[in-house]
């Protein structure tokens, strides 16, 4: 059953105020959505990917725990921030894997061991890093379009959900999403993730 936006906003307020158990209550309300976002990302290509959806969600939760002093305004702000966190974690992971493949000695593995081994796996590190670089370019002249890519591609939100998360119209999401995809396709060429074209 979908959690009402007001419930999440109230939980965010309690957590911001230092309410005992506030974080646990919030996670109870948002965990399914975070898991769905992680599964969406891991739907693609690279067979030897060792980070898994449960590990990604665990890392997001750990980083959120350290954000106690943030004054959360609403569900929209929270999920936009969670989308940015997922992107950062995935980019950090891709960089570490790239270093490891070059003999740098850094070894990344799932935080949960054998959990989620049946999950579909994700884009290879080189492609992900190229996408990250192109998104930085997009952010420089159209931050909103970059946020839309983050929410649609990295967290798997629908157009309607993205509009709600960012507080903009569905038509604006559609327009900016189309323009962002065209920009990323030009920037990345053949290395553009297939999932971005079909998302």
Backbone as CSV, one residue per row, in Angstrom:
resi,resn,N_x,N_y,N_z,CA_x,CA_y,CA_z,C_x,C_y,C_z
1,UNK,0.841,-1.182,0.000,0.000,0.000,0.000,0.886,1.246,0.000
2,UNK,0.530,2.223,-0.850,1.364,3.414,-0.980,1.207,4.314,0.233
3,UNK,2.314,4.838,0.712,2.296,5.725,1.872,1.832,7.107,1.457
4,UNK,0.948,7.712,2.228,0.475,9.061,1.931,1.622,10.059,2.091
5,UNK,1.748,11.018,1.142,2.825,12.008,1.233,2.868,12.727,2.577
6,UNK,1.675,13.006,3.153,1.630,13.696,4.437,2.262,12.914,5.563
7,UNK,2.151,11.592,5.507,2.770,10.732,6.528,4.286,10.868,6.497
8,UNK,4.839,10.870,5.281,6.291,10.976,5.128,6.767,12.351,5.577
9,UNK,6.028,13.392,5.206,6.403,14.747,5.622,6.393,14.863,7.138
10,UNK,5.374,14.295,7.783,5.295,14.330,9.250,6.455,13.565,9.870
11,UNK,6.807,12.419,9.286,7.936,11.631,9.802,9.245,12.390,9.634
12,UNK,9.392,13.084,8.517,10.596,13.892,8.297,10.706,15.001,9.345
13,UNK,9.584,15.624,9.665,9.584,16.682,10.686,9.984,16.129,12.050
14,UNK,9.446,14.962,12.393,9.790,14.355,13.693,11.277,14.002,13.754
15,UNK,11.793,13.478,12.663,13.220,13.139,12.609,14.072,14.400,12.734
16,UNK,13.696,15.465,11.994,14.439,16.727,12.059,14.459,17.313,13.464
17,UNK,13.382,17.076,14.205,13.274,17.612,15.567,13.968,16.740,16.603
18,UNK,14.589,15.639,16.163,15.313,14.762,17.086,14.421,13.808,17.840
19,UNK,13.233,13.562,17.329,12.304,12.646,17.979,12.905,11.246,18.069
20,UNK,12.918,10.624,19.267,13.450,9.258,19.394,12.688,8.308,18.466
21,UNK,13.432,7.531,17.741,12.802,6.602,16.807,12.350,7.250,15.515
22,UNK,12.630,8.542,15.356,12.182,9.261,14.161,12.743,8.694,12.864
23,UNK,14.027,8.348,12.887,14.647,7.812,11.668,14.076,6.441,11.332
24,UNK,13.920,5.596,12.351,13.365,4.259,12.120,11.953,4.344,11.553
25,UNK,11.163,5.259,12.083,9.795,5.438,11.593,9.800,5.898,10.133
26,UNK,10.704,6.831,9.819,10.808,7.323,8.441,11.190,6.185,7.499
27,UNK,12.193,5.390,7.897,12.639,4.295,7.034,11.519,3.280,6.798
28,UNK,10.703,3.053,7.819,9.564,2.145,7.660,8.636,2.639,6.541
29,UNK,8.494,3.964,6.431,7.585,4.543,5.435,8.188,4.606,4.033
30,UNK,9.506,4.780,3.936,10.119,5.033,2.616,10.923,3.865,2.062
31,UNK,11.141,2.828,2.859,12.038,1.749,2.441,11.597,1.071,1.147
32,UNK,10.310,0.828,0.991,9.836,0.177,-0.231,10.140,1.025,-1.466
33,UNK,9.969,2.346,-1.345,10.262,3.220,-2.484,11.756,3.261,-2.786
34,UNK,12.580,3.251,-1.748,14.028,3.220,-1.974,14.451,1.902,-2.619
35,UNK,13.850,0.809,-2.181,14.169,-0.498,-2.787,13.746,-0.541,-4.249
36,UNK,12.578,0.017,-4.528,12.107,0.044,-5.916,13.063,0.850,-6.789
37,UNK,13.527,1.978,-6.258,14.474,2.811,-6.998,15.761,2.048,-7.277
38,UNK,16.263,1.337,-6.287,17.502,0.579,-6.470,17.315,-0.548,-7.484
39,UNK,16.193,-1.254,-7.396,15.930,-2.333,-8.358,15.823,-1.789,-9.774
40,UNK,15.244,-0.610,-9.914,15.117,-0.001,-11.238,16.494,0.209,-11.864
41,UNK,17.423,0.729,-11.075,18.756,0.970,-11.614,19.438,-0.329,-12.049
42,UNK,19.236,-1.389,-11.290,19.936,-2.646,-11.546,19.233,-3.527,-12.582
43,UNK,18.533,-2.913,-13.514,17.766,-3.689,-14.474,18.511,-3.918,-15.777
44,UNK,19.768,-3.478,-15.889,20.386,-3.375,-17.210,21.429,-4.420,-17.574
45,UNK,22.707,-4.073,-17.649,23.616,-4.773,-18.527,24.768,-5.591,-17.955
46,UNK,25.521,-5.097,-17.031,26.847,-5.643,-16.735,26.783,-6.888,-15.841
47,UNK,27.128,-8.051,-16.393,26.982,-9.320,-15.676,27.888,-9.480,-14.457
48,UNK,29.009,-8.728,-14.398,29.912,-8.943,-13.263,29.782,-7.872,-12.190
49,UNK,28.680,-7.146,-12.193,28.465,-6.093,-11.206,28.298,-6.729,-9.834
50,UNK,29.055,-6.262,-8.846,29.016,-6.902,-7.526,28.232,-6.106,-6.486
51,UNK,27.976,-4.822,-6.756,27.104,-4.073,-5.854,25.665,-4.449,-6.200
52,UNK,24.834,-4.667,-5.195,23.471,-5.137,-5.417,22.459,-4.157,-4.826
53,UNK,21.169,-4.276,-5.237,20.164,-3.320,-4.766,20.081,-3.170,-3.253
54,UNK,20.114,-4.283,-2.514,20.027,-4.184,-1.053,21.217,-3.415,-0.491
55,UNK,22.393,-3.644,-1.064,23.591,-2.931,-0.608,23.479,-1.440,-0.902
56,UNK,22.933,-1.108,-2.072,22.759,0.308,-2.425,21.805,0.991,-1.455
57,UNK,20.673,0.353,-1.162,19.710,0.926,-0.219,20.335,1.047,1.176
58,UNK,21.095,0.033,1.583,21.760,0.090,2.891,22.699,1.285,2.980
59,UNK,23.452,1.508,1.921,24.391,2.638,1.908,23.646,3.970,1.929
60,UNK,22.533,4.068,1.189,21.714,5.287,1.229,21.234,5.541,2.655
61,UNK,20.737,4.494,3.318,20.241,4.643,4.691,21.342,5.083,5.647
62,UNK,22.539,4.495,5.502,23.664,4.884,6.361,24.019,6.355,6.184
63,UNK,24.031,6.809,4.937,24.370,8.217,4.690,23.266,9.150,5.167
64,UNK,22.021,8.716,5.059,20.915,9.530,5.556,20.971,9.676,7.072
65,UNK,21.381,8.626,7.762,21.469,8.678,9.229,22.386,9.809,9.690
66,UNK,23.390,10.130,8.881,24.339,11.176,9.244,23.863,12.565,8.860
67,UNK,22.615,12.672,8.408,22.065,13.961,7.976,21.035,14.470,8.970
68,UNK,21.249,14.232,10.238,20.265,14.593,11.258,19.962,16.085,11.307
69,UNK,20.932,16.923,10.961,20.740,18.360,11.129,20.038,19.022,9.943
70,UNK,19.725,18.255,8.918,19.007,18.811,7.774,17.568,19.108,8.190
71,UNK,17.075,20.260,7.770,15.666,20.599,8.035,14.855,20.151,6.826
72,UNK,14.280,18.957,6.927,13.524,18.401,5.813,12.179,19.101,5.704
73,UNK,11.865,19.576,4.514,10.612,20.306,4.327,9.458,19.382,3.956
74,UNK,9.726,18.413,3.114,8.638,17.553,2.641,9.195,16.309,1.952
75,UNK,8.271,15.448,1.555,8.589,14.211,0.850,9.365,14.501,-0.432
76,UNK,8.966,15.539,-1.142,9.601,15.919,-2.409,11.092,16.162,-2.223
77,UNK,11.435,16.965,-1.222,12.843,17.270,-0.959,13.607,16.001,-0.587
78,UNK,12.984,15.144,0.220,13.644,13.924,0.662,13.993,13.012,-0.514
79,UNK,13.030,12.748,-1.401,13.291,11.819,-2.497,14.236,12.409,-3.542
80,UNK,14.197,13.728,-3.714,15.177,14.357,-4.609,16.584,14.161,-4.043
81,UNK,16.724,14.327,-2.727,18.021,14.123,-2.085,18.453,12.661,-2.152
82,UNK,17.505,11.737,-1.936,17.819,10.308,-2.013,18.296,9.938,-3.413
83,UNK,17.700,10.545,-4.430,18.146,10.301,-5.801,19.575,10.760,-6.027
84,UNK,19.914,11.922,-5.471,21.292,12.420,-5.581,22.259,11.494,-4.849
85,UNK,21.843,11.001,-3.679,22.695,10.078,-2.927,22.964,8.808,-3.717
86,UNK,21.915,8.246,-4.331,22.101,7.026,-5.119,23.093,7.265,-6.246
87,UNK,22.945,8.387,-6.904,23.873,8.699,-7.997,25.304,8.770,-7.474
88,UNK,25.516,9.486,-6.362,26.875,9.630,-5.809,27.468,8.280,-5.417
89,UNK,26.657,7.447,-4.776,27.138,6.128,-4.346,27.540,5.300,-5.561
90,UNK,26.697,5.296,-6.581,26.986,4.517,-7.788,28.225,5.022,-8.498
91,UNK,28.407,6.339,-8.533,29.603,6.914,-9.174,30.849,6.564,-8.362
92,UNK,30.778,6.680,-7.036,31.920,6.295,-6.193,32.289,4.832,-6.417
93,UNK,31.258,4.009,-6.498,31.476,2.581,-6.716,32.120,2.321,-8.088
94,UNK,31.609,3.010,-9.115,32.159,2.839,-10.465,33.625,3.271,-10.517
95,UNK,33.943,4.371,-9.835,35.341,4.832,-9.807,36.243,3.807,-9.130
96,UNK,35.749,3.237,-8.023,36.548,2.243,-7.307,36.746,0.990,-8.155
97,UNK,35.706,0.571,-8.860,35.836,-0.608,-9.726,36.820,-0.352,-10.864
98,UNK,36.773,0.856,-11.408,37.693,1.205,-12.495,39.134,1.163,-11.994
99,UNK,39.360,1.698,-10.799,40.689,1.665,-10.200,41.137,0.229,-9.962
100,UNK,40.220,-0.601,-9.452,40.545,-2.001,-9.186,40.925,-2.732,-10.466
101,UNK,40.197,-2.477,-11.559,40.489,-3.141,-12.835,41.851,-2.734,-13.384
102,UNK,42.308,-1.535,-12.996,43.619,-1.061,-13.452,44.731,-1.453,-12.493
103,UNK,44.406,-2.241,-11.490,45.433,-2.712,-10.566,45.672,-1.811,-9.386
104,UNK,44.678,-0.957,-9.076,44.846,-0.022,-7.973,44.657,-0.639,-6.612
105,UNK,44.155,-1.863,-6.569,44.064,-2.572,-5.293,42.824,-2.310,-4.480
106,UNK,41.887,-1.461,-4.968,40.664,-1.217,-4.213,39.647,-2.273,-4.608
107,UNK,39.093,-2.974,-3.643,38.121,-4.032,-3.923,36.801,-3.677,-3.270
108,UNK,35.760,-3.503,-4.094,34.435,-3.202,-3.571,33.593,-4.465,-3.622
109,UNK,32.801,-4.722,-2.604,31.889,-5.865,-2.646,30.580,-5.468,-2.001
110,UNK,29.568,-6.285,-2.217,28.258,-6.000,-1.670,28.318,-5.916,-0.146
111,UNK,27.582,-4.958,0.412,27.502,-4.836,1.861,26.744,-6.005,2.465
112,UNK,26.006,-6.724,1.629,25.150,-7.786,2.143,25.568,-9.159,1.641
113,UNK,26.777,-9.304,1.175,27.267,-10.607,0.757,26.468,-11.207,-0.368
114,UNK,25.860,-12.344,-0.097,25.158,-13.074,-1.153,23.743,-12.565,-1.410
115,UNK,23.280,-11.581,-0.655,21.913,-11.112,-0.828,21.707,-10.520,-2.205
116,UNK,20.519,-10.699,-2.737,20.101,-10.118,-4.010,20.910,-10.595,-5.202
117,UNK,21.543,-11.743,-5.102,22.328,-12.233,-6.238,21.456,-12.525,-7.448
118,UNK,20.149,-12.714,-7.212,19.254,-12.987,-8.333,18.859,-11.706,-9.067
119,UNK,19.210,-10.537,-8.503,18.788,-9.277,-9.106,19.475,-9.045,-10.446
120,UNK,18.759,-8.364,-11.329,19.376,-7.987,-12.596,20.462,-6.971,-12.304
121,UNK,21.465,-6.920,-13.138,22.610,-6.081,-12.833,22.658,-4.829,-13.691
122,UNK,23.627,-3.990,-13.430,23.562,-2.624,-13.938,24.663,-2.286,-14.924
123,UNK,24.690,-1.034,-15.280,25.581,-0.501,-16.292,27.038,-0.577,-15.848
124,UNK,27.918,-0.847,-16.811,29.332,-0.981,-16.480,29.908,0.358,-16.007
125,UNK,30.978,0.320,-15.225,31.539,1.537,-14.630,31.943,2.604,-15.646
126,UNK,32.540,2.208,-16.769,32.973,3.188,-17.774,31.784,3.985,-18.299
127,UNK,30.695,3.281,-18.614,29.502,3.946,-19.127,28.904,4.858,-18.068
128,UNK,28.862,4.379,-16.832,28.300,5.172,-15.745,29.113,6.443,-15.514
129,UNK,30.429,6.338,-15.563,31.279,7.518,-15.379,31.124,8.504,-16.542
130,UNK,30.959,7.982,-17.757,30.712,8.860,-18.908,29.389,9.594,-18.748
131,UNK,28.371,8.863,-18.289,27.067,9.478,-18.049,27.173,10.551,-16.976
132,UNK,27.912,10.258,-15.915,28.102,11.233,-14.839,28.748,12.520,-15.373
133,UNK,29.789,12.365,-16.212,30.437,13.534,-16.795,29.488,14.346,-17.659
134,UNK,28.672,13.666,-18.445,27.699,14.367,-19.290,26.644,15.069,-18.440
135,UNK,26.251,14.434,-17.328,25.271,15.064,-16.441,25.825,16.318,-15.772
136,UNK,27.116,16.308,-15.455,27.741,17.514,-14.890,27.643,18.658,-15.902
137,UNK,27.885,18.331,-17.180,27.736,19.337,-18.228,26.310,19.845,-18.323
138,UNK,25.339,18.929,-18.235,23.929,19.322,-18.288,23.554,20.188,-17.094
139,UNK,24.053,19.841,-15.917,23.762,20.610,-14.698,24.223,22.058,-14.815
140,UNK,25.298,22.275,-15.572,25.866,23.623,-15.682,24.903,24.607,-16.344
141,UNK,24.096,24.124,-17.295,23.187,25.061,-17.963,21.704,24.729,-17.768
142,UNK,21.394,23.553,-17.232,19.990,23.216,-16.976,19.891,22.275,-15.773
143,UNK,20.036,22.825,-14.567,20.008,21.998,-13.357,18.721,21.194,-13.199
144,UNK,17.602,21.778,-13.587,16.335,21.065,-13.447,16.293,19.816,-14.329
145,UNK,16.773,19.935,-15.560,16.807,18.768,-16.458,17.705,17.677,-15.875
146,UNK,18.823,18.076,-15.260,19.723,17.100,-14.639,19.035,16.397,-13.471
147,UNK,18.249,17.140,-12.674,17.506,16.518,-11.567,16.492,15.517,-12.101
148,UNK,15.871,15.878,-13.234,14.883,14.975,-13.834,15.551,13.675,-14.264
149,UNK,16.738,13.771,-14.862,17.465,12.560,-15.255,17.795,11.734,-14.016
150,UNK,18.234,12.396,-12.964,18.569,11.701,-11.717,17.378,10.903,-11.203
151,UNK,16.217,11.560,-11.165,15.032,10.904,-10.607,14.463,9.836,-11.535
152,UNK,14.499,10.089,-12.835,13.924,9.112,-13.773,14.890,7.964,-14.040
153,UNK,16.176,8.272,-14.258,17.130,7.225,-14.619,17.707,6.508,-13.404
154,UNK,18.138,7.271,-12.404,18.808,6.653,-11.256,17.832,6.089,-10.222
155,UNK,16.639,6.685,-10.101,15.713,6.174,-9.092,14.439,5.596,-9.681
156,UNK,14.268,5.660,-10.996,13.152,4.985,-11.649,11.779,5.589,-11.423
157,UNK,11.723,6.877,-11.062,10.415,7.499,-10.892,9.749,7.692,-12.252
158,UNK,8.444,7.607,-12.273,7.686,7.895,-13.492,7.686,9.403,-13.737
159,UNK,7.158,9.796,-14.886,7.055,11.229,-15.163,6.205,11.945,-14.135
160,UNK,5.089,11.322,-13.768,4.192,11.919,-12.783,4.861,12.025,-11.416
161,UNK,5.545,10.968,-11.014,6.241,10.973,-9.726,7.362,12.007,-9.710
162,UNK,8.052,12.151,-10.835,9.123,13.153,-10.931,8.552,14.552,-10.808
163,UNK,7.420,14.790,-11.466,6.762,16.099,-11.369,6.405,16.411,-9.921
164,UNK,5.866,15.415,-9.221,5.509,15.597,-7.809,6.753,15.843,-6.963
165,UNK,7.806,15.065,-7.218,9.034,15.185,-6.429,9.675,16.553,-6.574
166,UNK,9.585,17.138,-7.771,10.243,18.423,-8.025,9.282,19.614,-7.922
167,UNK,7.998,19.345,-7.760,7.023,20.428,-7.646,6.826,21.189,-8.946
168,UNK,6.878,20.468,-10.068,6.691,21.085,-11.383,5.610,20.314,-12.128
169,UNK,5.200,20.822,-13.295,4.133,20.169,-14.041,4.635,18.937,-14.776
170,UNK,3.700,18.046,-15.069,4.028,16.844,-15.843,4.531,17.226,-17.232
171,UNK,3.942,18.271,-17.819,4.358,18.724,-19.155,5.803,19.219,-19.142
172,UNK,6.196,19.893,-18.063,7.574,20.376,-17.947,8.540,19.203,-17.843
173,UNK,8.165,18.193,-17.063,9.006,16.997,-16.955,9.189,16.350,-18.321
174,UNK,8.091,16.186,-19.057,8.155,15.555,-20.380,9.072,16.338,-21.315
175,UNK,8.905,17.659,-21.337,9.725,18.509,-22.210,11.204,18.441,-21.822
176,UNK,11.495,18.602,-20.535,12.892,18.614,-20.093,13.542,17.234,-20.199
177,UNK,12.766,16.177,-19.960,13.279,14.814,-20.068,13.676,14.512,-21.514
178,UNK,12.825,14.919,-22.450,13.128,14.708,-23.873,14.397,15.462,-24.265
179,UNK,14.476,16.735,-23.857,15.654,17.549,-24.183,16.918,16.983,-23.535
180,UNK,16.807,16.523,-22.296,17.969,15.968,-21.586,18.459,14.700,-22.268
181,UNK,17.544,13.842,-22.672,17.931,12.605,-23.352,18.627,12.894,-24.683
182,UNK,18.119,13.890,-25.408,18.759,14.270,-26.676,20.179,14.792,-26.427
183,UNK,20.324,15.615,-25.388,21.643,16.149,-25.044,22.604,15.021,-24.674
184,UNK,22.149,14.107,-23.817,23.013,13.011,-23.374,23.365,12.074,-24.529
185,UNK,22.421,11.856,-25.439,22.702,11.021,-26.609,23.788,11.657,-27.477
186,UNK,23.727,12.981,-27.639,24.770,13.689,-28.419,26.119,13.601,-27.722
187,UNK,26.117,13.812,-26.412,27.367,13.819,-25.656,28.023,12.438,-25.572
188,UNK,27.198,11.417,-25.410,27.726,10.075,-25.154,27.864,9.225,-26.411
189,UNK,27.124,9.555,-27.454,27.202,8.783,-28.687,26.865,7.320,-28.459
190,UNK,27.720,6.446,-28.969,27.472,5.004,-28.878,27.539,4.496,-27.446
191,UNK,28.176,5.253,-26.545,28.295,4.776,-25.161,27.074,5.141,-24.304
192,UNK,26.065,5.789,-24.903,24.860,6.134,-24.136,24.184,4.849,-23.671
193,UNK,23.812,4.760,-22.378,23.160,3.546,-21.878,21.857,3.283,-22.624
194,UNK,21.665,2.043,-23.029,20.430,1.660,-23.714,19.216,1.949,-22.835
195,UNK,19.396,1.777,-21.527,18.291,1.997,-20.595,17.832,3.447,-20.589
196,UNK,18.724,4.383,-20.895,18.344,5.793,-20.936,17.416,6.045,-22.112
197,UNK,17.647,5.369,-23.223,16.814,5.537,-24.400,15.417,4.962,-24.188
198,UNK,15.349,3.919,-23.354,14.060,3.239,-23.185,13.352,3.599,-21.888
199,UNK,14.012,4.446,-21.054,13.433,4.757,-19.737,12.147,5.567,-19.873
